[in-house]
């Protein structure tokens, strides 16, 4: 049963609702969409500040990353055994934040060939040793890397995983391309829309890549 007398707190709450609805109605009537404040902007995403690649190279050497990662074109005092991927190609393949995540959370994305028996990345973490500024600079160094001394064109073999017409890309699960890129599954843009029809998912192909533009310029279907 509802009492005929309202408590003061209920009156205050009712007044607050009336004022709020009146404000929204007034904004809509005036042609302005009502603004609602959230804890962060609607399209917010985490972004890293740009660091100093030269200092990042020193961080790379300080933590002896070259023991596990080859960087073609760099002259580090010790060449490791390549437990991890070769890095000179990686700079133009990923956004800056991808490298940051790979450093602070190696398990986020780890190819099978770089996993241990438990499915975890073989890469150690340095979260208790590396400063935030070192992380920023190292990420910037990795993002700045570009291959050096590679031919204008290289060829590889693999299997088409998907054809993405909207973005003009072909996703290929390919073998190692000697002196250029390790085995991986990756999306490549094509130099001509006609190449999107040259093969379909599941087809084995031989393909040619323009190493400067990183696009596929030729596709030849292979017999299964």
C-alpha positions as CSV (number, residue, x, y, z in Angstrom):
1,X,0.0,0.0,0.0
2,X,1.4,3.4,-1.0
3,X,1.3,6.1,1.8
4,X,-0.3,9.4,1.1
5,X,2.8,11.2,2.4
6,X,6.2,11.1,0.6
7,X,9.4,10.9,2.4
8,X,11.8,13.9,1.8
9,X,14.4,11.6,0.1
10,X,11.8,10.4,-2.4
11,X,10.7,14.0,-3.1
12,X,14.3,15.0,-3.8
13,X,14.8,12.0,-6.1
14,X,11.6,12.8,-8.0
15,X,12.7,16.4,-8.4
16,X,16.1,15.2,-9.8
17,X,14.4,13.0,-12.3
18,X,12.0,15.8,-13.4
19,X,14.9,18.2,-13.9
20,X,17.0,15.6,-15.8
21,X,14.1,14.7,-18.2
22,X,13.3,18.4,-18.7
23,X,16.9,19.1,-19.6
24,X,17.1,16.3,-22.2
25,X,13.7,17.3,-23.6
26,X,14.9,20.9,-24.0
27,X,18.1,19.8,-25.7
28,X,16.2,17.6,-28.2
29,X,13.7,20.4,-28.8
30,X,16.5,22.8,-29.6
31,X,17.9,20.3,-32.1
32,X,20.8,19.2,-30.0
33,X,21.4,15.6,-29.1
34,X,21.6,15.1,-25.3
35,X,25.2,14.5,-24.1
36,X,25.9,11.7,-21.7
37,X,29.3,11.6,-20.0
38,X,31.1,8.3,-19.9
39,X,34.4,7.3,-18.2
40,X,36.3,7.4,-21.6
41,X,35.6,8.6,-25.1
42,X,33.4,6.4,-27.2
43,X,36.1,5.5,-29.8
44,X,39.0,5.3,-27.3
45,X,41.8,2.9,-27.8
46,X,45.2,2.4,-26.2
47,X,48.0,4.2,-28.0
48,X,51.7,4.3,-27.3
49,X,53.6,7.5,-27.4
50,X,56.4,7.5,-30.0
51,X,59.8,6.9,-28.5
52,X,63.4,7.1,-29.7
53,X,64.3,4.2,-32.0
54,X,68.1,4.8,-31.5
55,X,67.7,4.5,-27.8
56,X,65.4,1.5,-28.4
57,X,68.1,-0.3,-30.3
58,X,70.3,0.1,-27.2
59,X,67.5,-1.4,-25.1
60,X,67.3,-4.3,-27.5
61,X,71.0,-4.9,-27.0
62,X,70.8,-4.3,-23.2
63,X,68.3,-7.1,-22.7
64,X,70.1,-9.3,-25.2
65,X,67.1,-9.7,-27.6
66,X,69.6,-10.5,-30.4
67,X,70.2,-13.9,-28.7
68,X,66.8,-15.0,-29.9
69,X,65.9,-12.6,-32.7
70,X,67.8,-12.0,-35.9
71,X,67.6,-8.5,-37.4
72,X,68.9,-8.5,-40.9
73,X,71.1,-5.5,-41.6
74,X,72.0,-4.9,-37.9
75,X,75.5,-5.6,-36.6
76,X,74.9,-6.8,-33.0
77,X,77.9,-8.2,-31.1
78,X,76.3,-11.6,-30.8
79,X,74.1,-13.5,-33.3
80,X,71.7,-15.8,-31.5
81,X,70.1,-19.1,-32.3
82,X,66.9,-17.6,-33.6
83,X,64.3,-18.9,-31.2
84,X,62.0,-16.1,-32.2
85,X,61.0,-14.6,-35.6
86,X,63.3,-12.5,-37.7
87,X,62.4,-8.9,-37.1
88,X,63.5,-6.7,-40.0
89,X,60.2,-7.3,-41.8
90,X,58.0,-6.7,-38.8
91,X,58.1,-2.9,-38.6
92,X,55.7,-2.3,-41.5
93,X,53.5,-5.2,-40.8
94,X,52.2,-4.2,-37.4
95,X,51.1,-1.0,-35.5
96,X,53.4,0.3,-32.7
97,X,51.1,-1.1,-30.0
98,X,51.5,-4.6,-31.3
99,X,55.2,-4.6,-30.4
100,X,54.4,-3.2,-27.0
101,X,52.0,-6.0,-26.3
102,X,54.5,-8.6,-27.6
103,X,57.0,-7.4,-25.1
104,X,54.8,-7.1,-22.0
105,X,52.5,-10.1,-22.9
106,X,54.3,-12.5,-25.2
107,X,51.5,-15.1,-24.9
108,X,49.0,-12.7,-26.5
109,X,50.0,-13.8,-30.0
110,X,52.5,-16.7,-30.4
111,X,52.9,-18.7,-33.6
112,X,53.1,-22.5,-33.0
113,X,56.7,-22.7,-33.9
114,X,57.4,-20.2,-31.1
115,X,55.4,-22.0,-28.4
116,X,56.6,-24.5,-25.7
117,X,55.0,-27.8,-24.9
118,X,52.3,-26.0,-22.9
119,X,51.3,-23.7,-25.7
120,X,53.0,-20.7,-24.2
121,X,55.4,-18.4,-25.9
122,X,59.1,-19.2,-25.4
123,X,59.8,-15.5,-25.1
124,X,60.6,-14.4,-21.5
125,X,59.0,-11.3,-19.9
126,X,61.0,-8.3,-18.8
127,X,58.2,-6.5,-16.9
128,X,60.1,-6.4,-13.6
129,X,63.3,-5.2,-15.3
130,X,62.4,-2.8,-18.0
131,X,61.4,0.8,-17.4
132,X,58.3,2.3,-19.1
133,X,60.6,4.6,-21.1
134,X,62.7,1.6,-22.2
135,X,59.5,-0.1,-23.3
136,X,58.4,3.0,-25.3
137,X,61.8,3.3,-27.0
138,X,62.1,-0.4,-27.7
139,X,58.6,-0.5,-29.2
140,X,59.5,2.4,-31.5
141,X,62.8,0.7,-32.6
142,X,60.9,-2.5,-33.6
143,X,58.3,-0.5,-35.4
144,X,61.0,1.4,-37.3
145,X,62.7,-1.7,-38.7
146,X,62.7,-2.3,-42.5
147,X,64.5,-5.0,-44.5
148,X,67.8,-4.3,-46.0
149,X,69.6,-5.8,-48.9
150,X,66.7,-7.9,-50.2
151,X,66.0,-8.3,-53.9
152,X,63.2,-6.3,-55.6
153,X,61.1,-9.4,-56.0
154,X,61.0,-12.8,-54.1
155,X,58.8,-15.9,-54.7
156,X,57.2,-18.2,-52.2
157,X,54.8,-21.1,-52.0
158,X,51.8,-21.7,-49.8
159,X,48.1,-22.2,-49.5
160,X,45.4,-19.6,-49.8
161,X,43.4,-19.3,-46.6
162,X,41.0,-16.5,-47.7
163,X,40.3,-14.0,-50.4
164,X,39.2,-10.6,-49.0
165,X,37.9,-8.7,-52.0
166,X,36.8,-5.7,-49.9
167,X,40.3,-4.8,-48.9
168,X,42.0,-6.3,-52.0
169,X,43.9,-8.9,-50.0
170,X,44.8,-12.6,-50.2
171,X,45.6,-14.4,-47.0
172,X,48.3,-17.0,-47.5
173,X,49.7,-19.7,-45.2
174,X,53.1,-19.8,-46.7
175,X,56.4,-21.5,-46.2
176,X,59.6,-19.7,-45.3
177,X,60.8,-17.3,-48.1
178,X,64.6,-17.6,-47.8
179,X,66.3,-14.4,-46.9
180,X,63.1,-12.5,-46.7
181,X,60.4,-13.9,-44.3
182,X,59.8,-16.9,-42.1
183,X,56.8,-19.2,-42.5
184,X,53.6,-17.5,-41.5
185,X,50.0,-16.9,-42.3
186,X,49.6,-13.4,-43.6
187,X,47.3,-11.1,-45.6
188,X,48.9,-9.5,-48.7
189,X,47.5,-6.8,-50.9
190,X,47.6,-7.6,-54.7
191,X,48.9,-5.3,-57.4
192,X,45.8,-5.9,-59.6
193,X,42.2,-6.8,-58.8
194,X,42.4,-9.6,-61.4
195,X,44.7,-11.5,-59.0
196,X,41.9,-11.9,-56.5
197,X,40.3,-14.3,-59.0
198,X,43.5,-16.1,-59.8
199,X,42.9,-18.7,-57.1
200,X,40.5,-19.6,-54.4
201,X,40.7,-20.7,-50.7
202,X,42.4,-24.1,-50.4
203,X,44.5,-23.7,-53.6
204,X,48.2,-24.2,-53.4
205,X,50.1,-21.4,-55.2
206,X,53.5,-20.0,-56.1
207,X,53.4,-16.2,-55.7
208,X,55.7,-13.3,-56.3
209,X,56.0,-10.4,-53.9
210,X,57.2,-6.9,-54.6
211,X,59.4,-6.5,-51.5
212,X,59.3,-2.7,-51.6
213,X,55.5,-2.3,-51.7
214,X,54.9,-5.7,-50.0
215,X,52.2,-6.7,-52.5
216,X,51.7,-9.9,-54.5
217,X,52.3,-9.2,-58.2
218,X,51.9,-12.7,-59.6
219,X,50.1,-16.0,-58.7
220,X,50.5,-19.4,-60.2
221,X,48.3,-22.3,-59.1
222,X,50.2,-25.5,-58.3
223,X,48.9,-29.0,-58.8
224,X,47.7,-30.6,-55.6
